């Protein structure tokens, strides 16, 4: 029988900053990663998301979808493993498809969870191994260092892929940014994400990524929409 996930794989914890943030890295967590990649790539109903920016809808440089864990055994087992190891109930499962190296995600934190002082975000990365960059936040939630991801002093690049699991925890979403920069590859990448927040601390009330930016006097439009890819 093919091993779907390796619960005994070594977990390497990477402390971030003062130690209140951290990332667990598990290489080779999904041994049959290519089979799972093919299944999700071919059978998922991928959506093209668009965000309202300056009165125009701009397509994201990636595709997304929600995955029903009960329909994919390896995904269900991963969720159960995360809940057993970290002893919390995760939300999920969100999937992202980076079709090639021109698809990317800029540096950000997952502020949609609102309560960011104590969170867990588990990500299984399938397909092409490419940069996944962490950068300590400098200033408020709206500040952005314009240095390209991976090129600033102190940037941490985990380079996940091929069935690796990474779990960001603690104050990582409050104090750190993460992103998947563009890369020189024509190969696709899929990530699966599980999220949890303790809802402790002060909620983040800054405008979120999915809030529309509209300056005309036309009727308000949704800040986010999606369509079948």
C-alpha distance (Angstrom), angle and dihedral (degrees) to the residues before:
residue distance angle dihedral
X1 . . .
X2 3.81 . .
X3 3.81 113.3 .
X4 3.81 105.5 -121.0
X5 3.81 98.5 -170.2
X6 3.80 130.6 6.1
X7 3.81 107.0 -133.7
X8 3.81 90.2 178.8
X9 3.83 95.4 56.2
X10 3.81 114.7 127.0
X11 3.80 116.0 -92.2
X12 3.81 114.3 -147.4
X13 3.81 114.0 -166.0
X14 3.82 116.1 -150.3
X15 3.84 111.5 -161.2
X16 3.80 114.3 -143.8
X17 3.80 124.0 -151.1
X18 3.80 112.0 -40.5
X19 3.80 92.1 -2.8
X20 3.80 97.6 -99.3
X21 3.83 86.4 107.6
X22 3.79 125.6 49.5
X23 3.80 145.7 161.5
X24 3.79 126.5 -140.7
X25 3.82 112.6 -150.1
X26 3.82 121.3 -161.4
X27 3.79 113.5 -177.4
X28 3.80 116.8 -153.0
X29 3.79 94.9 8.2
X30 3.83 90.8 151.2
X31 3.83 106.0 46.2
X32 3.83 93.9 -175.4
X33 3.80 91.1 47.9
X34 3.79 95.3 143.2
X35 3.81 92.3 55.8
X36 3.80 91.4 50.0
X37 3.81 91.0 46.2
X38 3.81 92.1 52.3
X39 3.80 92.4 47.6
X40 3.82 94.1 50.5
X41 3.79 94.9 40.1
X42 3.80 93.5 53.3
X43 3.81 102.3 35.7
X44 3.82 105.6 35.0
X45 3.81 117.7 101.2
X46 3.80 95.9 -127.5
X47 3.80 118.6 -156.0
X48 3.81 131.1 -155.6
X49 3.80 107.7 -135.1
X50 3.80 122.3 -154.2
X51 3.80 128.3 -165.1
X52 3.80 126.1 -156.4
X53 3.78 109.6 -114.2
X54 3.78 121.6 171.3
X55 3.82 93.1 -20.6
X56 3.81 94.7 -49.2
X57 3.78 131.1 93.7
X58 3.80 110.9 -120.5
X59 3.84 119.0 -163.5
X60 3.77 116.4 -127.4
X61 3.80 115.7 -116.9
X62 3.82 93.1 -115.4
X63 3.80 139.8 39.5
X64 3.79 126.6 -109.8
X65 3.79 143.0 -164.4
X66 3.78 143.9 163.2
X67 3.80 116.3 -112.0
X68 3.79 123.1 -150.1
X69 3.78 103.7 -132.6
X70 3.81 92.6 -153.7
X71 3.81 90.9 63.2
X72 3.83 97.4 55.2
X73 3.80 116.3 51.3
X74 3.80 97.4 -155.4
X75 3.80 91.0 50.1
X76 3.80 92.0 49.5
X77 3.81 91.5 48.0
X78 3.81 91.2 49.6
X79 3.80 91.4 53.0
X80 3.81 91.4 49.4
X81 3.80 90.6 48.0
X82 3.81 92.4 51.7
X83 3.79 92.1 48.9
X84 3.80 91.4 48.3
X85 3.79 94.9 48.0
X86 3.81 98.9 42.4
X87 3.83 96.7 29.0
X88 3.80 96.9 -134.6
X89 3.81 135.4 106.1
X90 3.80 111.2 -106.4
X91 3.78 127.8 -152.2
X92 3.76 118.1 -135.6
X93 2.88 167.7 -4.0
X94 3.81 111.2 -123.1
X95 3.81 120.6 165.8
X96 3.79 130.1 -159.8
X97 3.79 126.9 -167.9
X98 3.79 119.6 -156.5
X99 3.79 101.0 -166.0
X100 3.81 95.0 -161.1
X101 3.80 139.6 -28.4
X102 3.81 92.5 -65.2
X103 3.80 90.4 67.2
X104 3.79 111.6 82.6
X105 3.80 147.0 151.6
X106 3.79 120.4 -132.4
X107 3.78 124.8 -131.9
X108 3.80 110.1 -71.0
X109 3.79 143.9 131.7
X110 3.80 125.0 -120.0
X111 3.79 93.9 -105.4
X112 3.80 93.1 158.2
X113 3.81 86.0 86.0
X114 3.85 87.1 66.9
X115 3.84 95.7 -159.0
X116 3.80 102.9 74.5
X117 3.82 106.2 163.3
X118 3.81 95.1 88.5
X119 3.80 116.5 21.0
X120 3.78 142.2 141.4
X121 3.80 124.9 -151.4
X122 3.79 117.5 -178.5
X123 3.81 118.4 -165.5
X124 3.80 127.8 -174.2
X125 3.80 111.0 -162.1
X126 3.81 119.6 -155.1
X127 3.78 129.6 -175.9
X128 3.77 125.9 7.4
X129 3.80 116.7 34.0
X130 3.81 106.8 -131.8
X131 3.82 139.6 148.0
X132 3.81 121.7 -55.5
X133 3.79 105.1 -179.1
X134 3.81 130.0 -160.4
X135 3.81 120.9 -164.7
X136 3.79 128.9 179.6
X137 3.80 111.4 -114.7
X138 3.78 115.7 -112.2
X139 3.79 111.7 -156.8
X140 3.79 130.3 -25.0
X141 3.78 127.9 -3.7
X142 3.81 90.0 -96.6
X143 3.81 95.8 52.6
X144 3.78 115.9 105.3
X145 3.78 127.8 -170.4
X146 3.82 104.6 -141.5
X147 3.80 93.3 -151.4
X148 3.83 107.0 117.0
X149 3.79 114.2 -100.9
X150 3.77 111.4 -90.0
X151 3.79 94.6 22.2
X152 3.81 102.9 80.1
X153 3.83 122.6 91.7
X154 3.78 108.3 -96.7
X155 3.81 96.1 24.9
X156 3.80 112.6 143.5
X157 3.81 117.9 -149.3
X158 3.80 115.1 -165.5
X159 3.84 96.6 -178.2
X160 3.83 95.7 -152.4
X161 3.79 124.6 -176.4
X162 3.80 143.4 113.2
X163 3.80 94.5 66.6
X164 3.81 100.9 -39.0
X165 3.81 121.0 152.3
X166 3.80 123.1 -146.1
X167 3.81 125.4 -176.8
X168 3.80 121.0 -165.9
X169 3.79 113.1 -157.6
X170 3.79 148.0 170.0
X171 3.81 114.7 23.0
X172 3.80 93.0 -17.0
X173 3.82 93.9 121.6
X174 3.81 91.6 47.4
X175 3.80 99.5 45.2
X176 3.81 106.1 23.7
X177 3.80 139.7 52.6
X178 3.79 126.4 -146.1
X179 3.77 134.4 -170.7
X180 3.80 148.5 158.5
X181 3.82 107.8 -121.7
X182 3.78 125.0 -156.4
X183 3.79 113.5 -82.8
X184 3.79 140.1 -166.6
X185 3.79 99.2 -103.4
X186 3.78 138.9 104.8
X187 3.81 92.2 -155.4
X188 3.84 124.7 103.5
X189 3.79 128.8 -120.0
X190 3.83 130.0 -159.5
X191 3.79 125.4 -163.0
X192 3.81 126.9 -168.2
X193 3.81 117.3 -157.9
X194 3.81 134.5 -160.1
X195 3.84 120.1 -174.9
X196 3.81 138.0 -164.3
X197 3.80 134.6 171.0
X198 3.80 128.0 -173.8
X199 3.84 89.7 -144.7
X200 3.80 88.6 -132.4
X201 3.79 123.9 138.0
X202 3.79 129.3 22.6
X203 3.82 115.9 -31.5
X204 3.79 118.6 -120.0
X205 3.82 107.1 -109.3
X206 3.81 99.1 178.1
X207 3.83 117.7 117.7
X208 3.77 109.0 -81.4
X209 3.78 132.6 -133.1
X210 3.81 91.3 -103.7
X211 3.82 93.7 52.0
X212 3.79 109.8 105.4
X213 3.79 122.8 -118.7
X214 3.77 108.1 -141.8
X215 3.80 127.0 162.2
X216 3.79 105.0 168.4
X217 3.80 125.3 89.8
X218 3.80 92.9 -115.2
X219 3.82 117.4 119.8
X220 3.79 113.1 -74.6
X221 3.78 115.1 -89.5
X222 3.81 128.9 -156.3
X223 3.79 112.2 -87.4
X224 3.80 92.1 -136.3
X225 3.78 136.2 31.1
X226 3.79 137.6 162.2
X227 3.77 139.5 -158.4
X228 3.81 136.1 -170.8
X229 3.79 110.5 -78.6
